[in-house]
């Protein structure tokens, strides 16, 4: 979790956690999560942990893993 936050810290992201739901969370957004449908959101470490526990298909979005976007555009990079 800490490593993911450090990796993503330099990426553009919203200032505050988006995972607070009806109660606005004012914690800084540290980690980006996504699901297999392409939805993604930034959240504080507490909410990200909660989301991962409660939503089965959610995972931490990490550019280190390559990402589908890079794969989809592989032919245009030649
Ligand atoms: Zn939060």
PDB file of the backbone (N, CA, C, O) and the ligand in Angstrom, with CONECT records:
HET     ZN  A 101       1
ATOM      1  N   UNK A   1       0.832  -1.211   0.000  1.00  0.00           N
ATOM      2  CA  UNK A   1       0.000   0.000   0.000  1.00  0.00           C
ATOM      3  C   UNK A   1       0.865   1.259   0.000  1.00  0.00           C
ATOM      4  O   UNK A   1       0.616   2.178  -0.780  1.00  0.00           O
ATOM      5  N   UNK A   2       1.854   1.308   0.847  1.00  0.00           N
ATOM      6  CA  UNK A   2       2.742   2.475   0.916  1.00  0.00           C
ATOM      7  C   UNK A   2       3.509   2.651  -0.391  1.00  0.00           C
ATOM      8  O   UNK A   2       3.676   3.765  -0.887  1.00  0.00           O
ATOM      9  N   UNK A   3       3.966   1.541  -0.932  1.00  0.00           N
ATOM     10  CA  UNK A   3       4.722   1.595  -2.180  1.00  0.00           C
ATOM     11  C   UNK A   3       3.854   2.132  -3.313  1.00  0.00           C
ATOM     12  O   UNK A   3       4.313   2.924  -4.136  1.00  0.00           O
ATOM     13  N   UNK A   4       2.606   1.697  -3.348  1.00  0.00           N
ATOM     14  CA  UNK A   4       1.687   2.160  -4.384  1.00  0.00           C
ATOM     15  C   UNK A   4       1.461   3.660  -4.248  1.00  0.00           C
ATOM     16  O   UNK A   4       1.429   4.379  -5.248  1.00  0.00           O
ATOM     17  N   UNK A   5       1.306   4.124  -3.043  1.00  0.00           N
ATOM     18  CA  UNK A   5       1.082   5.549  -2.809  1.00  0.00           C
ATOM     19  C   UNK A   5       2.285   6.356  -3.257  1.00  0.00           C
ATOM     20  O   UNK A   5       2.134   7.428  -3.842  1.00  0.00           O
ATOM     21  N   UNK A   6       3.468   5.853  -2.989  1.00  0.00           N
ATOM     22  CA  UNK A   6       4.687   6.555  -3.369  1.00  0.00           C
ATOM     23  C   UNK A   6       4.831   6.618  -4.884  1.00  0.00           C
ATOM     24  O   UNK A   6       5.227   7.644  -5.436  1.00  0.00           O
ATOM     25  N   UNK A   7       4.507   5.513  -5.551  1.00  0.00           N
ATOM     26  CA  UNK A   7       4.604   5.446  -7.005  1.00  0.00           C
ATOM     27  C   UNK A   7       3.643   6.419  -7.666  1.00  0.00           C
ATOM     28  O   UNK A   7       3.969   7.031  -8.684  1.00  0.00           O
ATOM     29  N   UNK A   8       2.461   6.560  -7.087  1.00  0.00           N
ATOM     30  CA  UNK A   8       1.416   7.360  -7.713  1.00  0.00           C
ATOM     31  C   UNK A   8       1.457   8.827  -7.311  1.00  0.00           C
ATOM     32  O   UNK A   8       0.752   9.655  -7.888  1.00  0.00           O
ATOM     33  N   UNK A   9       2.273   9.141  -6.335  1.00  0.00           N
ATOM     34  CA  UNK A   9       2.299  10.505  -5.801  1.00  0.00           C
ATOM     35  C   UNK A   9       2.642  11.538  -6.859  1.00  0.00           C
ATOM     36  O   UNK A   9       2.191  12.681  -6.779  1.00  0.00           O
ATOM     37  N   UNK A  10       3.433  11.153  -7.847  1.00  0.00           N
ATOM     38  CA  UNK A  10       3.869  12.107  -8.856  1.00  0.00           C
ATOM     39  C   UNK A  10       2.870  12.234 -10.010  1.00  0.00           C
ATOM     40  O   UNK A  10       3.016  13.112 -10.860  1.00  0.00           O
ATOM     41  N   UNK A  11       1.869  11.370 -10.044  1.00  0.00           N
ATOM     42  CA  UNK A  11       0.879  11.422 -11.113  1.00  0.00           C
ATOM     43  C   UNK A  11      -0.168  12.485 -10.819  1.00  0.00           C
ATOM     44  O   UNK A  11      -0.442  12.773  -9.654  1.00  0.00           O
ATOM     45  N   UNK A  12      -0.765  13.079 -11.867  1.00  0.00           N
ATOM     46  CA  UNK A  12      -1.850  14.026 -11.622  1.00  0.00           C
ATOM     47  C   UNK A  12      -3.034  13.325 -10.941  1.00  0.00           C
ATOM     48  O   UNK A  12      -3.467  12.261 -11.385  1.00  0.00           O
ATOM     49  N   UNK A  13      -3.535  13.901  -9.903  1.00  0.00           N
ATOM     50  CA  UNK A  13      -4.667  13.289  -9.222  1.00  0.00           C
ATOM     51  C   UNK A  13      -5.417  14.339  -8.412  1.00  0.00           C
ATOM     52  O   UNK A  13      -4.860  15.384  -8.075  1.00  0.00           O
ATOM     53  N   UNK A  14      -6.689  14.058  -8.097  1.00  0.00           N
ATOM     54  CA  UNK A  14      -7.468  15.029  -7.320  1.00  0.00           C
ATOM     55  C   UNK A  14      -6.864  15.261  -5.942  1.00  0.00           C
ATOM     56  O   UNK A  14      -6.140  14.417  -5.414  1.00  0.00           O
ATOM     57  N   UNK A  15      -7.168  16.404  -5.378  1.00  0.00           N
ATOM     58  CA  UNK A  15      -6.579  16.788  -4.099  1.00  0.00           C
ATOM     59  C   UNK A  15      -7.098  15.940  -2.948  1.00  0.00           C
ATOM     60  O   UNK A  15      -6.354  15.578  -2.036  1.00  0.00           O
ATOM     61  N   UNK A  16      -8.403  15.628  -3.008  1.00  0.00           N
ATOM     62  CA  UNK A  16      -9.012  14.917  -1.882  1.00  0.00           C
ATOM     63  C   UNK A  16      -9.571  13.553  -2.286  1.00  0.00           C
ATOM     64  O   UNK A  16      -9.873  13.288  -3.450  1.00  0.00           O
ATOM     65  N   UNK A  17      -9.690  12.715  -1.279  1.00  0.00           N
ATOM     66  CA  UNK A  17     -10.258  11.376  -1.414  1.00  0.00           C
ATOM     67  C   UNK A  17     -11.651  11.422  -2.055  1.00  0.00           C
ATOM     68  O   UNK A  17     -12.485  12.251  -1.691  1.00  0.00           O
ATOM     69  N   UNK A  18     -11.886  10.523  -3.010  1.00  0.00           N
ATOM     70  CA  UNK A  18     -13.181  10.488  -3.701  1.00  0.00           C
ATOM     71  C   UNK A  18     -14.054   9.344  -3.194  1.00  0.00           C
ATOM     72  O   UNK A  18     -15.139   9.112  -3.728  1.00  0.00           O
ATOM     73  N   UNK A  19     -13.598   8.639  -2.183  1.00  0.00           N
ATOM     74  CA  UNK A  19     -14.284   7.420  -1.769  1.00  0.00           C
ATOM     75  C   UNK A  19     -15.108   7.590  -0.500  1.00  0.00           C
ATOM     76  O   UNK A  19     -15.554   6.607   0.091  1.00  0.00           O
ATOM     77  N   UNK A  20     -15.309   8.824  -0.085  1.00  0.00           N
ATOM     78  CA  UNK A  20     -16.053   9.075   1.141  1.00  0.00           C
ATOM     79  C   UNK A  20     -17.547   8.858   1.004  1.00  0.00           C
ATOM     80  O   UNK A  20     -18.257   8.745   2.003  1.00  0.00           O
ATOM     81  N   UNK A  21     -18.029   8.799  -0.237  1.00  0.00           N
ATOM     82  CA  UNK A  21     -19.454   8.607  -0.455  1.00  0.00           C
ATOM     83  C   UNK A  21     -20.234   9.840  -0.033  1.00  0.00           C
ATOM     84  O   UNK A  21     -19.877  10.964  -0.386  1.00  0.00           O
ATOM     85  N   UNK A  22     -21.298   9.624   0.721  1.00  0.00           N
ATOM     86  CA  UNK A  22     -22.169  10.729   1.112  1.00  0.00           C
ATOM     87  C   UNK A  22     -21.493  11.653   2.112  1.00  0.00           C
ATOM     88  O   UNK A  22     -21.790  12.846   2.171  1.00  0.00           O
ATOM     89  N   UNK A  23     -20.587  11.093   2.893  1.00  0.00           N
ATOM     90  CA  UNK A  23     -19.841  11.940   3.819  1.00  0.00           C
ATOM     91  C   UNK A  23     -18.515  12.310   3.164  1.00  0.00           C
ATOM     92  O   UNK A  23     -17.642  11.459   3.001  1.00  0.00           O
ATOM     93  N   UNK A  24     -18.366  13.564   2.793  1.00  0.00           N
ATOM     94  CA  UNK A  24     -17.149  14.006   2.117  1.00  0.00           C
ATOM     95  C   UNK A  24     -15.906  13.687   2.945  1.00  0.00           C
ATOM     96  O   UNK A  24     -15.804  14.063   4.113  1.00  0.00           O
ATOM     97  N   UNK A  25     -14.975  12.994   2.320  1.00  0.00           N
ATOM     98  CA  UNK A  25     -13.721  12.697   2.992  1.00  0.00           C
ATOM     99  C   UNK A  25     -12.718  13.783   2.632  1.00  0.00           C
ATOM    100  O   UNK A  25     -12.512  14.071   1.453  1.00  0.00           O
ATOM    101  N   UNK A  26     -12.102  14.377   3.622  1.00  0.00           N
ATOM    102  CA  UNK A  26     -11.181  15.488   3.369  1.00  0.00           C
ATOM    103  C   UNK A  26      -9.722  15.059   3.409  1.00  0.00           C
ATOM    104  O   UNK A  26      -8.812  15.884   3.332  1.00  0.00           O
ATOM    105  N   UNK A  27      -9.517  13.740   3.531  1.00  0.00           N
ATOM    106  CA  UNK A  27      -8.144  13.232   3.517  1.00  0.00           C
ATOM    107  C   UNK A  27      -7.553  13.422   2.116  1.00  0.00           C
ATOM    108  O   UNK A  27      -8.288  13.407   1.129  1.00  0.00           O
ATOM    109  N   UNK A  28      -6.231  13.600   2.025  1.00  0.00           N
ATOM    110  CA  UNK A  28      -5.611  13.719   0.698  1.00  0.00           C
ATOM    111  C   UNK A  28      -5.742  12.419  -0.099  1.00  0.00           C
ATOM    112  O   UNK A  28      -5.655  11.328   0.464  1.00  0.00           O
ATOM    113  N   UNK A  29      -5.952  12.543  -1.415  1.00  0.00           N
ATOM    114  CA  UNK A  29      -6.027  11.375  -2.279  1.00  0.00           C
ATOM    115  C   UNK A  29      -4.620  10.826  -2.489  1.00  0.00           C
ATOM    116  O   UNK A  29      -3.737  11.536  -2.971  1.00  0.00           O
ATOM    117  N   UNK A  30      -4.413   9.577  -2.131  1.00  0.00           N
ATOM    118  CA  UNK A  30      -3.064   9.005  -2.190  1.00  0.00           C
ATOM    119  C   UNK A  30      -2.927   7.859  -3.173  1.00  0.00           C
ATOM    120  O   UNK A  30      -1.873   7.671  -3.782  1.00  0.00           O
ATOM    121  N   UNK A  31      -3.999   7.094  -3.324  1.00  0.00           N
ATOM    122  CA  UNK A  31      -3.899   5.865  -4.118  1.00  0.00           C
ATOM    123  C   UNK A  31      -5.052   5.783  -5.108  1.00  0.00           C
ATOM    124  O   UNK A  31      -6.193   6.101  -4.773  1.00  0.00           O
ATOM    125  N   UNK A  32      -4.746   5.351  -6.335  1.00  0.00           N
ATOM    126  CA  UNK A  32      -5.786   5.195  -7.345  1.00  0.00           C
ATOM    127  C   UNK A  32      -6.206   3.739  -7.413  1.00  0.00           C
ATOM    128  O   UNK A  32      -5.368   2.840  -7.491  1.00  0.00           O
ATOM    129  N   UNK A  33      -7.506   3.517  -7.384  1.00  0.00           N
ATOM    130  CA  UNK A  33      -8.016   2.160  -7.557  1.00  0.00           C
ATOM    131  C   UNK A  33      -8.889   2.117  -8.803  1.00  0.00           C
ATOM    132  O   UNK A  33      -9.380   3.148  -9.262  1.00  0.00           O
ATOM    133  N   UNK A  34      -9.078   0.921  -9.345  1.00  0.00           N
ATOM    134  CA  UNK A  34      -9.880   0.759 -10.553  1.00  0.00           C
ATOM    135  C   UNK A  34     -10.581  -0.587 -10.498  1.00  0.00           C
ATOM    136  O   UNK A  34     -10.216  -1.454  -9.704  1.00  0.00           O
ATOM    137  N   UNK A  35     -11.589  -0.761 -11.344  1.00  0.00           N
ATOM    138  CA  UNK A  35     -12.181  -2.087 -11.491  1.00  0.00           C
ATOM    139  C   UNK A  35     -12.085  -2.508 -12.941  1.00  0.00           C
ATOM    140  O   UNK A  35     -11.648  -1.737 -13.796  1.00  0.00           O
ATOM    141  N   UNK A  36     -12.493  -3.724 -13.212  1.00  0.00           N
ATOM    142  CA  UNK A  36     -12.300  -4.268 -14.551  1.00  0.00           C
ATOM    143  C   UNK A  36     -13.216  -3.622 -15.589  1.00  0.00           C
ATOM    144  O   UNK A  36     -13.070  -3.894 -16.781  1.00  0.00           O
ATOM    145  N   UNK A  37     -14.148  -2.781 -15.170  1.00  0.00           N
ATOM    146  CA  UNK A  37     -15.025  -2.084 -16.122  1.00  0.00           C
ATOM    147  C   UNK A  37     -14.456  -0.740 -16.519  1.00  0.00           C
ATOM    148  O   UNK A  37     -15.016  -0.049 -17.369  1.00  0.00           O
ATOM    149  N   UNK A  38     -13.366  -0.374 -15.919  1.00  0.00           N
ATOM    150  CA  UNK A  38     -12.730   0.869 -16.313  1.00  0.00           C
ATOM    151  C   UNK A  38     -13.043   2.041 -15.406  1.00  0.00           C
ATOM    152  O   UNK A  38     -12.540   3.145 -15.617  1.00  0.00           O
ATOM    153  N   UNK A  39     -13.872   1.811 -14.394  1.00  0.00           N
ATOM    154  CA  UNK A  39     -14.118   2.883 -13.435  1.00  0.00           C
ATOM    155  C   UNK A  39     -12.902   3.014 -12.529  1.00  0.00           C
ATOM    156  O   UNK A  39     -12.282   2.017 -12.157  1.00  0.00           O
ATOM    157  N   UNK A  40     -12.573   4.228 -12.184  1.00  0.00           N
ATOM    158  CA  UNK A  40     -11.452   4.412 -11.282  1.00  0.00           C
ATOM    159  C   UNK A  40     -11.706   5.609 -10.376  1.00  0.00           C
ATOM    160  O   UNK A  40     -12.519   6.478 -10.691  1.00  0.00           O
ATOM    161  N   UNK A  41     -11.015   5.643  -9.269  1.00  0.00           N
ATOM    162  CA  UNK A  41     -11.169   6.736  -8.320  1.00  0.00           C
ATOM    163  C   UNK A  41      -9.921   6.822  -7.457  1.00  0.00           C
ATOM    164  O   UNK A  41      -9.185   5.851  -7.283  1.00  0.00           O
ATOM    165  N   UNK A  42      -9.712   8.005  -6.928  1.00  0.00           N
ATOM    166  CA  UNK A  42      -8.591   8.211  -6.009  1.00  0.00           C
ATOM    167  C   UNK A  42      -9.129   8.259  -4.586  1.00  0.00           C
ATOM    168  O   UNK A  42     -10.215   8.781  -4.337  1.00  0.00           O
ATOM    169  N   UNK A  43      -8.365   7.714  -3.667  1.00  0.00           N
ATOM    170  CA  UNK A  43      -8.826   7.742  -2.285  1.00  0.00           C
ATOM    171  C   UNK A  43      -7.680   7.792  -1.295  1.00  0.00           C
ATOM    172  O   UNK A  43      -6.519   7.585  -1.646  1.00  0.00           O
ATOM    173  N   UNK A  44      -8.035   8.072  -0.040  1.00  0.00           N
ATOM    174  CA  UNK A  44      -7.049   8.013   1.030  1.00  0.00           C
ATOM    175  C   UNK A  44      -6.784   6.539   1.342  1.00  0.00           C
ATOM    176  O   UNK A  44      -7.552   5.670   0.928  1.00  0.00           O
ATOM    177  N   UNK A  45      -5.715   6.258   2.059  1.00  0.00           N
ATOM    178  CA  UNK A  45      -5.343   4.860   2.287  1.00  0.00           C
ATOM    179  C   UNK A  45      -6.431   4.092   3.035  1.00  0.00           C
ATOM    180  O   UNK A  45      -6.643   2.910   2.763  1.00  0.00           O
ATOM    181  N   UNK A  46      -7.121   4.739   3.970  1.00  0.00           N
ATOM    182  CA  UNK A  46      -8.172   4.060   4.739  1.00  0.00           C
ATOM    183  C   UNK A  46      -9.343   3.666   3.849  1.00  0.00           C
ATOM    184  O   UNK A  46      -9.834   2.541   3.937  1.00  0.00           O
ATOM    185  N   UNK A  47      -9.791   4.570   3.003  1.00  0.00           N
ATOM    186  CA  UNK A  47     -10.928   4.277   2.131  1.00  0.00           C
ATOM    187  C   UNK A  47     -10.559   3.291   1.032  1.00  0.00           C
ATOM    188  O   UNK A  47     -11.380   2.463   0.637  1.00  0.00           O
ATOM    189  N   UNK A  48      -9.323   3.377   0.534  1.00  0.00           N
ATOM    190  CA  UNK A  48      -8.872   2.429  -0.477  1.00  0.00           C
ATOM    191  C   UNK A  48      -8.865   1.014   0.101  1.00  0.00           C
ATOM    192  O   UNK A  48      -9.290   0.060  -0.550  1.00  0.00           O
ATOM    193  N   UNK A  49      -8.377   0.901   1.328  1.00  0.00           N
ATOM    194  CA  UNK A  49      -8.348  -0.401   1.984  1.00  0.00           C
ATOM    195  C   UNK A  49      -9.761  -0.944   2.160  1.00  0.00           C
ATOM    196  O   UNK A  49     -10.017  -2.127   1.937  1.00  0.00           O
ATOM    197  N   UNK A  50     -10.671  -0.064   2.561  1.00  0.00           N
ATOM    198  CA  UNK A  50     -12.071  -0.445   2.756  1.00  0.00           C
ATOM    199  C   UNK A  50     -12.694  -0.892   1.432  1.00  0.00           C
ATOM    200  O   UNK A  50     -13.406  -1.895   1.379  1.00  0.00           O
ATOM    201  N   UNK A  51     -12.419  -0.142   0.373  1.00  0.00           N
ATOM    202  CA  UNK A  51     -12.984  -0.467  -0.943  1.00  0.00           C
ATOM    203  C   UNK A  51     -12.478  -1.815  -1.438  1.00  0.00           C
ATOM    204  O   UNK A  51     -13.237  -2.601  -2.004  1.00  0.00           O
ATOM    205  N   UNK A  52     -11.192  -2.079  -1.223  1.00  0.00           N
ATOM    206  CA  UNK A  52     -10.611  -3.340  -1.682  1.00  0.00           C
ATOM    207  C   UNK A  52     -11.233  -4.515  -0.927  1.00  0.00           C
ATOM    208  O   UNK A  52     -11.433  -5.591  -1.490  1.00  0.00           O
ATOM    209  N   UNK A  53     -11.535  -4.298   0.346  1.00  0.00           N
ATOM    210  CA  UNK A  53     -12.143  -5.361   1.151  1.00  0.00           C
ATOM    211  C   UNK A  53     -13.598  -5.607   0.758  1.00  0.00           C
ATOM    212  O   UNK A  53     -14.076  -6.741   0.802  1.00  0.00           O
ATOM    213  N   UNK A  54     -14.301  -4.534   0.370  1.00  0.00           N
ATOM    214  CA  UNK A  54     -15.739  -4.641   0.129  1.00  0.00           C
ATOM    215  C   UNK A  54     -16.131  -4.865  -1.320  1.00  0.00           C
ATOM    216  O   UNK A  54     -17.170  -5.463  -1.598  1.00  0.00           O
ATOM    217  N   UNK A  55     -15.314  -4.394  -2.237  1.00  0.00           N
ATOM    218  CA  UNK A  55     -15.638  -4.541  -3.658  1.00  0.00           C
ATOM    219  C   UNK A  55     -14.637  -5.503  -4.278  1.00  0.00           C
ATOM    220  O   UNK A  55     -13.464  -5.171  -4.450  1.00  0.00           O
ATOM    221  N   UNK A  56     -15.102  -6.675  -4.605  1.00  0.00           N
ATOM    222  CA  UNK A  56     -14.234  -7.752  -5.066  1.00  0.00           C
ATOM    223  C   UNK A  56     -13.391  -7.410  -6.284  1.00  0.00           C
ATOM    224  O   UNK A  56     -12.223  -7.792  -6.359  1.00  0.00           O
ATOM    225  N   UNK A  57     -13.972  -6.696  -7.234  1.00  0.00           N
ATOM    226  CA  UNK A  57     -13.283  -6.496  -8.512  1.00  0.00           C
ATOM    227  C   UNK A  57     -12.333  -5.305  -8.495  1.00  0.00           C
ATOM    228  O   UNK A  57     -11.709  -4.989  -9.508  1.00  0.00           O
ATOM    229  N   UNK A  58     -12.225  -4.644  -7.347  1.00  0.00           N
ATOM    230  CA  UNK A  58     -11.371  -3.455  -7.283  1.00  0.00           C
ATOM    231  C   UNK A  58      -9.909  -3.837  -7.060  1.00  0.00           C
ATOM    232  O   UNK A  58      -9.600  -4.751  -6.295  1.00  0.00           O
ATOM    233  N   UNK A  59      -9.032  -3.129  -7.731  1.00  0.00           N
ATOM    234  CA  UNK A  59      -7.607  -3.355  -7.525  1.00  0.00           C
ATOM    235  C   UNK A  59      -6.888  -2.014  -7.565  1.00  0.00           C
ATOM    236  O   UNK A  59      -7.443  -1.021  -8.035  1.00  0.00           O
ATOM    237  N   UNK A  60      -5.671  -1.986  -7.079  1.00  0.00           N
ATOM    238  CA  UNK A  60      -4.873  -0.764  -7.118  1.00  0.00           C
ATOM    239  C   UNK A  60      -4.348  -0.567  -8.532  1.00  0.00           C
ATOM    240  O   UNK A  60      -3.661  -1.432  -9.077  1.00  0.00           O
ATOM    241  N   UNK A  61      -4.675   0.569  -9.115  1.00  0.00           N
ATOM    242  CA  UNK A  61      -4.215   0.870 -10.460  1.00  0.00           C
ATOM    243  C   UNK A  61      -2.748   1.269 -10.413  1.00  0.00           C
ATOM    244  O   UNK A  61      -2.384   2.240  -9.750  1.00  0.00           O
ATOM    245  N   UNK A  62      -1.912   0.523 -11.112  1.00  0.00           N
ATOM    246  CA  UNK A  62      -0.492   0.808 -11.069  1.00  0.00           C
ATOM    247  C   UNK A  62       0.113   0.820 -12.459  1.00  0.00           C
ATOM    248  O   UNK A  62      -0.029  -0.139 -13.218  1.00  0.00           O
ATOM    249  N   UNK A  63       0.775   1.891 -12.782  1.00  0.00           N
ATOM    250  CA  UNK A  63       1.415   1.968 -14.097  1.00  0.00           C
ATOM    251  C   UNK A  63       2.606   1.041 -14.193  1.00  0.00           C
ATOM    252  O   UNK A  63       3.039   0.694 -15.292  1.00  0.00           O
ATOM    253  N   UNK A  64       3.142   0.637 -13.047  1.00  0.00           N
ATOM    254  CA  UNK A  64       4.280  -0.276 -13.059  1.00  0.00           C
ATOM    255  C   UNK A  64       3.918  -1.620 -13.683  1.00  0.00           C
ATOM    256  O   UNK A  64       4.772  -2.319 -14.228  1.00  0.00           O
ATOM    257  N   UNK A  65       2.633  -1.966 -13.593  1.00  0.00           N
ATOM    258  CA  UNK A  65       2.193  -3.252 -14.128  1.00  0.00           C
ATOM    259  C   UNK A  65       1.995  -3.196 -15.640  1.00  0.00           C
ATOM    260  O   UNK A  65       1.614  -4.193 -16.253  1.00  0.00           O
ATOM    261  N   UNK A  66       2.246  -2.055 -16.234  1.00  0.00           N
ATOM    262  CA  UNK A  66       2.150  -1.941 -17.679  1.00  0.00           C
ATOM    263  C   UNK A  66       0.861  -1.268 -18.099  1.00  0.00           C
ATOM    264  O   UNK A  66       0.891  -0.236 -18.768  1.00  0.00           O
ATOM    265  N   UNK A  67      -0.257  -1.832 -17.719  1.00  0.00           N
ATOM    266  CA  UNK A  67      -1.535  -1.216 -18.053  1.00  0.00           C
ATOM    267  C   UNK A  67      -2.041  -1.638 -19.414  1.00  0.00           C
ATOM    268  O   UNK A  67      -1.261  -1.849 -20.342  1.00  0.00           O
ATOM    269  N   UNK A  68      -3.349  -1.758 -19.528  1.00  0.00           N
ATOM    270  CA  UNK A  68      -3.966  -2.186 -20.777  1.00  0.00           C
ATOM    271  C   UNK A  68      -3.786  -1.137 -21.872  1.00  0.00           C
ATOM    272  O   UNK A  68      -3.677  -1.470 -23.052  1.00  0.00           O
ATOM    273  N   UNK A  69      -3.756   0.111 -21.476  1.00  0.00           N
ATOM    274  CA  UNK A  69      -3.631   1.194 -22.445  1.00  0.00           C
ATOM    275  C   UNK A  69      -2.364   1.040 -23.284  1.00  0.00           C
ATOM    276  O   UNK A  69      -2.390   1.200 -24.505  1.00  0.00           O
ATOM    277  N   UNK A  70      -1.263   0.730 -22.617  1.00  0.00           N
ATOM    278  CA  UNK A  70       0.006   0.553 -23.323  1.00  0.00           C
ATOM    279  C   UNK A  70      -0.077  -0.618 -24.303  1.00  0.00           C
ATOM    280  O   UNK A  70       0.475  -0.557 -25.401  1.00  0.00           O
ATOM    281  N   UNK A  71      -0.766  -1.679 -23.899  1.00  0.00           N
ATOM    282  CA  UNK A  71      -0.900  -2.853 -24.744  1.00  0.00           C
ATOM    283  C   UNK A  71      -1.758  -2.540 -25.983  1.00  0.00           C
ATOM    284  O   UNK A  71      -1.437  -2.952 -27.097  1.00  0.00           O
ATOM    285  N   UNK A  72      -2.829  -1.819 -25.762  1.00  0.00           N
ATOM    286  CA  UNK A  72      -3.731  -1.471 -26.859  1.00  0.00           C
ATOM    287  C   UNK A  72      -3.056  -0.598 -27.908  1.00  0.00           C
ATOM    288  O   UNK A  72      -3.401  -0.648 -29.089  1.00  0.00           O
ATOM    289  N   UNK A  73      -2.110   0.185 -27.473  1.00  0.00           N
ATOM    290  CA  UNK A  73      -1.452   1.115 -28.387  1.00  0.00           C
ATOM    291  C   UNK A  73      -0.067   0.662 -28.819  1.00  0.00           C
ATOM    292  O   UNK A  73       0.724   1.453 -29.332  1.00  0.00           O
ATOM    293  N   UNK A  74       0.216  -0.614 -28.607  1.00  0.00           N
ATOM    294  CA  UNK A  74       1.573  -1.107 -28.872  1.00  0.00           C
ATOM    295  C   UNK A  74       1.969  -0.982 -30.335  1.00  0.00           C
ATOM    296  O   UNK A  74       3.131  -0.715 -30.642  1.00  0.00           O
ATOM    297  N   UNK A  75       1.004  -1.175 -31.250  1.00  0.00           N
ATOM    298  CA  UNK A  75       1.363  -1.176 -32.656  1.00  0.00           C
ATOM    299  C   UNK A  75       1.709   0.237 -33.158  1.00  0.00           C
ATOM    300  O   UNK A  75       2.488   0.395 -34.098  1.00  0.00           O
ATOM    301  N   UNK A  76       1.122   1.254 -32.523  1.00  0.00           N
ATOM    302  CA  UNK A  76       1.361   2.611 -32.977  1.00  0.00           C
ATOM    303  C   UNK A  76       2.688   3.165 -32.445  1.00  0.00           C
ATOM    304  O   UNK A  76       3.091   4.275 -32.793  1.00  0.00           O
ATOM    305  N   UNK A  77       3.345   2.395 -31.615  1.00  0.00           N
ATOM    306  CA  UNK A  77       4.591   2.881 -31.029  1.00  0.00           C
ATOM    307  C   UNK A  77       5.798   2.440 -31.834  1.00  0.00           C
ATOM    308  O   UNK A  77       6.925   2.805 -31.497  1.00  0.00           O
ATOM    309  N   UNK A  78       5.593   1.668 -32.881  1.00  0.00           N
ATOM    310  CA  UNK A  78       6.711   1.170 -33.669  1.00  0.00           C
ATOM    311  C   UNK A  78       7.257   2.263 -34.592  1.00  0.00           C
ATOM    312  O   UNK A  78       8.208   2.024 -35.336  1.00  0.00           O
TER     313      UNK A  78
HETATM  314 ZN    ZN A 101     -11.097   8.833   2.358  1.00  0.00          ZN
END
